[in-house]
Amino acid sequence: MGQNNREIGGYYETRAAEFLIQHGYEILQFNYRTRFGEIDLIAKDGAYLVFIEVKYRSNCKMGFPEEAVNQQKQAKIFRCAQVYFMEHHLSELTPCRFDVVTVFKDKINLWRNAFGGI
């Protein structure tokens, strides 16, 4: 295939964004980076600000994609979300949640409110 992981990740993040748009989300940002790490997608879903991790697997040798969003990964995403809140001067009353979009082979799943939040 000759693609690096960043190219593959970008392709599936775009597919995930298209899927989310079809489900009523408004994509605000791709690949939000902080010194703590990166959030793949940031979107609005109704009143909610949503921080979204996208995980892809072509097979289950390394486990299912949702298993890759472990506590350590969740903590990184949470810290990045805190920085986003500060940078954008958002109130702690702003409703938010953390979703995960998994792509396994060609099946896309949305895990709303996949883990705890701010």
Sequence and secondary structure as in RCSB ss.txt:
>XXXX:A:sequence
MGQNNREIGGYYETRAAEFLIQHGYEILQFNYRTRFGEIDLIAKDGAYLVFIEVKYRSNCKMGFPEEAVNQQKQA
KIFRCAQVYFMEHHLSELTPCRFDVVTVFKDKINLWRNAFGGI
>XXXX:A:secstr
    HHHHHHHHHHHHHHHHHHTT EEEEEEEEETTEEEEEEEEETTEEEEEEEEEESSSTT  GGGGS HHHHH
HHHHHHHHHHHHTT  TTS EEEEEEEEETTEEEEEEEEE   
